[in-house]
Amino acid sequence: MTELTNLGVREIRDGVAQGDFTAREVAEAFNAAVEAASELNAFIVATPDKALEAADKVDADRAAGRELGAMAGVPIGMKDLFCTDGVQTTAASHILEGFVPRYESTVSQNLWDAGAGMLGKLNLDQFAMGSSNETSHFGNVVSPWRKSGGGNAGMSPGGSSGGSSAAVAARIAPAATGTDTGGSIRQPAAFTGICGIKPTYGRCSRWGVVAFASSLDQAGPMARSVGDCAIMLGAMAGFDAKDSTSLQMDVPDWAAGLSADLKGRKVGIPREYRMDGTDEAILESWEQGKNWLRDAGAEIVDISLPHTKYALPAYYIIAPAEASSNLARYDGVRYGLRDLPEGAGLQDMYAATREEGFGDEVKRRVLIGTYVLSAGFYDAYYNQAQKVRALVARDFERAWADCDVILAPTTPTASFPLGDKTDDPLAMYLNDVFAVPASLAGVPAMSVPAMLNGEGLPLGLQIVGKPFDEQGVLNAGLAIEQRAGFEAKPETWW
Amino acid sequence: MSIDRPTVAKIASLARIKMTDAELDRMAPELSAILDWVEQLGEVDTSEVEPMTAVIPNTLRLRADEVDADPRTGGDRRDDVLANAPVAEHGFFGVPKVIE
């Protein structure tokens, strides 16, 4: 039954509902695939029993003639940033190693309520801080993709949702949750040839998601098709009184509303995204994307987002500032690691615990955040960054006068070998130069695979939409998907 | 270099992260490079703009004044709250002695 692992969300759900196979057979196939793929290091913890338990419930419900949920029978990977009741949740950090939540995050609960099951907790960059999945306390995730003719060099699956992207691309999970603070769903999706959407800020509850930068953090689905993303996002989203920034509005039926007919739609091409250092192949895929959308009936218009260049530096003030505040909770008192040196007092315990429990990138960001929020620097750094953020958001608002969605590359380059950028934090940050503006503005954005570059590595195209218009984003994504015909998949070496 | 080693040591102390001399030596130029790079925000004229406070305009809701309106965030969960504590005694979090 190995072919079951080639199926996506909709095919599994419909196949289970029609009785083509049982949910248990699906769960068993994916459990076996997860076990066989330990070389990818995509999972921190596998939970095969959880997957089987959920599958058996779906099979029983079907046998009893009960209504099945939108994700019924679909086993998924859960990024280890979502608290899961009774299952270790680490944010890929040492400081939370051994932390077993006594409650379930809203998003994961929504997915279980829709009939999904959990294959395990997926590896990520530590506290979601990173763009290559090299900052995890539990080791790098290795992309299933390899450069053609590049030997066996391990490639980055992107980050921070690198376990999610690797698992979905390797077909050891049909779909996975991701979270996106400054590109952490879209960039790994682009690196691995899959789809991922970050919805409008507030669509998915942040309750029970380990916080990185609360004004930016948004959960979203990662899967191999636009349709699968639409189904899964519908199951994840919804108002939650436990998150004060949760959107109190109805969740449209995105899957039912999918249409690749873009007649009458205008697609904006932001001239500022044509940056130095962008790969030729990326520019080529962007041109191709314009042709595909034109073919779907859309009109292509040039637009300007003048503050694009300043989005990334603003992000690297705002996100660390919020992180330094959010991560103050890791004190060795309430949960997680405690390092109490002999004879140490409370303050020494805090400092020793945080020294041992945080990795380098997390320390770097907490220190930057502490500095930009400190007396005397607050106005020059933090306030100025929040003003620039307002300008970045205003750029988008003005653009909507001329277009309905925006098309841009997801990343400036394809995936790179693990270790290539670890010595230069700034070079690593530049990975998210195209992804961060939509995060700062809180608008929905998705990455869809476009083509392979000359080295056989996937490239993604990004679609950015108006607030609350996930449908417009998904529809443009579908138009690209249908025309790109991206069928490439990594050869199994693991 | 926008920040020197003693400044990094001071921030680390404010952030309650112990750092060795070797770490300070390594971190100071890294943080300086990042801060030098974000300095470019100073070029942007922001005199006419207010800092962003909410990414999507939203009003802050008030919840009903009801005890345990949602059992998951309500009270009477002491054992759950303490379950992950490195040290818990007599129904409290345990910390090293703080008063002489």
Contacts between the chains, C-beta under 8 A, distances in Angstrom:
chain1	res1	chain2	res2	distance
A	99	B	84	5.5
A	100	B	83	7.5
A	100	B	84	6.6
A	101	B	84	7.9
A	102	B	77	7.7
A	102	B	80	4.0
A	102	B	83	5.5
A	102	B	84	7.7
A	103	B	72	5.8
A	103	B	80	7.4
A	200	B	56	6.6
A	201	B	55	4.9
A	201	B	56	5.2
A	202	B	56	5.4
A	202	B	58	6.8
A	215	B	55	5.7
A	216	B	55	7.6
A	241	B	61	7.3
A	241	B	63	6.6
A	241	B	70	6.8
A	242	B	70	6.5
A	242	B	72	7.3
A	242	B	73	5.9
A	244	B	60	6.2
A	244	B	61	6.8
A	245	B	54	7.9
A	245	B	56	7.7
A	245	B	58	6.3
A	247	B	56	7.0
A	247	B	58	7.3
A	248	B	61	7.4
A	307	B	44	7.0
A	309	B	40	8.0
A	310	B	40	7.0
A	310	B	41	5.9
A	310	B	43	7.9
A	310	B	44	5.6
A	313	B	37	6.2
A	313	B	38	4.2
A	313	B	40	5.7
A	313	B	41	5.4
A	314	B	38	7.9
A	314	B	41	6.2
A	316	B	34	6.6
A	316	B	37	7.7
A	316	B	38	5.8
A	317	B	38	5.6
A	317	B	41	7.4
A	324	B	15	6.4
A	331	B	16	7.7
A	332	B	86	6.2
A	333	B	85	7.1
A	333	B	86	7.4
A	333	B	93	5.3
A	333	B	95	5.8
A	334	B	81	7.9
A	334	B	84	7.1
A	334	B	85	5.9
A	334	B	93	6.2
A	335	B	84	3.7
A	335	B	85	6.6
A	335	B	86	7.9
A	336	B	84	7.1
A	336	B	86	7.5
A	337	B	86	7.4
A	338	B	86	3.7
A	338	B	87	7.1
A	340	B	96	6.4
A	344	B	96	6.5
A	345	B	96	5.7
A	345	B	97	7.5
A	345	B	98	6.9
A	346	B	95	5.6
A	346	B	96	5.5
A	346	B	98	5.1
A	347	B	16	7.1
A	348	B	18	7.9
A	349	B	95	7.4
A	349	B	96	5.9
A	350	B	16	4.2
A	351	B	13	7.7
A	351	B	16	4.9
A	351	B	17	6.2
A	351	B	18	4.0
A	352	B	18	5.5
A	354	B	15	7.5
A	354	B	16	5.7
A	354	B	17	4.6
A	354	B	18	7.3
A	355	B	17	5.6
A	355	B	18	4.0
A	355	B	19	6.8
A	358	B	17	6.8
A	363	B	17	5.8
A	363	B	19	7.9
A	363	B	27	7.4
A	364	B	27	6.9
A	364	B	30	6.5
A	364	B	31	6.8
A	364	B	34	7.7
A	366	B	15	5.2
A	366	B	17	6.7
A	367	B	8	6.8
A	367	B	11	5.1
A	367	B	12	6.3
A	367	B	15	6.0
A	367	B	17	7.3
A	367	B	27	7.0
A	367	B	31	6.1
A	368	B	31	6.3
A	368	B	34	6.1
A	368	B	35	7.3
A	370	B	11	5.0
A	370	B	14	5.4
A	370	B	15	4.4
A	371	B	3	7.0
A	371	B	7	7.8
A	371	B	11	5.0
A	371	B	31	7.4
A	371	B	35	7.3
A	374	B	11	7.1
A	374	B	14	6.8
A	380	B	42	7.7
A	381	B	38	7.1
A	381	B	41	7.9
A	383	B	51	5.3
A	384	B	41	5.2
A	384	B	42	7.0
A	384	B	44	7.6
A	384	B	46	6.3
A	385	B	38	7.7
A	385	B	41	6.1
A	386	B	51	3.4
A	386	B	52	5.0
A	386	B	53	7.6
A	387	B	44	7.7
A	387	B	46	3.8
A	387	B	49	5.0
A	387	B	50	7.2
A	387	B	51	5.0
A	387	B	52	7.5
A	388	B	41	5.5
A	388	B	44	5.4
A	388	B	46	6.5
A	389	B	51	7.6
A	389	B	52	4.5
A	390	B	49	5.1
A	390	B	50	6.4
A	390	B	51	6.5
A	390	B	52	4.2
A	391	B	44	6.8
A	391	B	46	7.0
A	391	B	49	5.9
A	393	B	52	6.5
A	393	B	55	7.4
A	394	B	49	7.7
A	425	B	30	6.0
A	425	B	33	7.5
A	425	B	34	6.4
A	426	B	33	6.0
A	426	B	34	6.5
A	426	B	37	5.9
A	440	B	55	7.7
A	441	B	55	7.1
A	442	B	55	3.5
A	442	B	56	4.9
A	467	B	56	6.0
